[in-house]
Amino acid sequence: MLDWILSSFISNLIGPRPVGTITAARAQSIFVHSAMLQSAIFAFEVILMTTLVGGSIGQLMVKLRVVNIETGGRPHILQVIVRTILIMLVVPALLTKDGRGFHDIIARTQIVKIAAA
């Protein structure tokens, strides 16, 4: 949720701005381009941060990180890409009995709490 809010804020800063008279078609075009830009920013941020440091900005803010279920370390970039695509398709809304989302099961990842130092 925090990552989506961040990507929305960034896309509003750099996204298309209406100029002059706005027709319905122009308003729809601006909306579609803004939504696509927001999705691209979200995917970029989540993939980059999770690959480099093990969690998105939002996850790190709430002391969570993503780990490779097999190694316990940072997930591989392919795992992160698959996981992010599934999140964007709203697959995580479906949880299993152990609390892991299907996106984590398919990507072979897991969310863990970062221990306090």
Secondary structure, 3 states (H helix, E strand, C coil): CHHHHHHHHHHHHHCCCCCCCCCHHHHHHHHHHHHHHHHHHHHHHHHHHHHHHCCCHHHHHCCEEEEECCCCCCCCHHHHHHHHHHHHCCHHHCECCCCCEHHHHHHCEEEEECCCC
